[in-house]
Amino acid sequence: RLKVSARHDDDIDVKCGFSELTCFCKGCKLEIMSLNHLSLLRPLLCQSMVRQVRSPLIATSRVRAPLLCPDTTFYPAACARLYATKKAKAKAKGQSSKVNINSALVEDIISLDEVKGDMTAVLNALKDDFTRNLSIRTSPGALDHIVVTTQDGKFPLNQLGQVSMKSPQLIMVNMSSFPEATAAATRALRESSMNLNPEVDGTIIKVPVPKVTREHRENLAKLAKQFGNKAKDSLRKVRSNAVTQVKKTKEGHSEDTIRLVEKQIQQMADNIAVDIDKQLAAKTKELLG
């Protein structure tokens, strides 16, 4: 909005920097509003004000506008700083803590292959316990793992007697080949973790198969957890023995080397522990249905 006062019959020249406007009036007072021309002054006024208030750092980073708006200056927005999330930090920490030592380079300290073999044996023993003791399906082979203690030593049940299925709810064990071991076989069946209550009829042992009820499934799941905890205890014992052996042979080796070997052993134990948890979860799901 531009106000211009002039005398009667005077010519008025208004210069805006881009074009010249000449107005003729006959009144004593004249008020001129030239919105179109004043809009051209706005970019110049804005540039002048920004130069005075903006910081030198921003002023040096001005960017020219596209050709569509040649009289406008744009200033880039401040860069946003990205912070790492807790999940990303944990992932990076886990990746950086992993070690992979060549077992041949530390043979004079400890045999990592033997340690790994001992830890794998713990996992295999757990799988074997799950298969033998926690099977819902009834079969003659379900009693093969039972060991009978006699005066002559320990023998598997299937070597002393003939195991057969009389019906889906009854297993028969014929001890006619070793009748003197009938009492020991009966005791072994009763003391097993299969919740069996055998009955003796001469040299024939009748083994009723428990009905698969919800309570029976839950008991088997609890037993599976006990097997899992037992396997973890055995795994910790293997790891502890390995670390003790490393500390005994630390003379002549740097502390960094000993620390890396211990970390490698811990990493191996952690991997086996994860596998134990997976086996336990799968077996529990199978038992509970």
DAQUIRA-V966410 format. One line per field, one symbol per residue. psi: psi as a letter, one per 30 degrees, with the letter a starting at -180 (. if undefined). burial: 1 if it has 24 or more other ideal C-beta (glycine too) atoms within 12 Angstrom, else 0. Layout:
psi = ???
burial = ???
This chain:
psi = kkkkkllkgkkkkjkgfelkkkkklglekkjkjieeeffffeeeeeeeeeefflleeeefgkkkllffifgkkkkklkkkkkkkleeeeeeeeeeffkljkjfffgefeljfeeeeeeeeeeeeeeeeeeeefhkekkleffgffkkkjaffakkkeffeljkljelfgkkkjjgfeiffgeeeeeeeeeflgghlilkkicgkjkjkkkkjleeeeeeeeeeeeeeeeeeeeeeeeeeeeeeeeeefgfkglleeeeeeeeeeeeeeeeeeeeeeeeeeeeeeeeef.
burial = 0000000000010100000000000000000101000000000000000000000000000000000000000000000000000000000000000000100001001101001101110110111011011111010101111111010000001101101000000111111001001101110110011111010100011110100000001001101110110011011101100110110000000000010111111111100110110011001100100
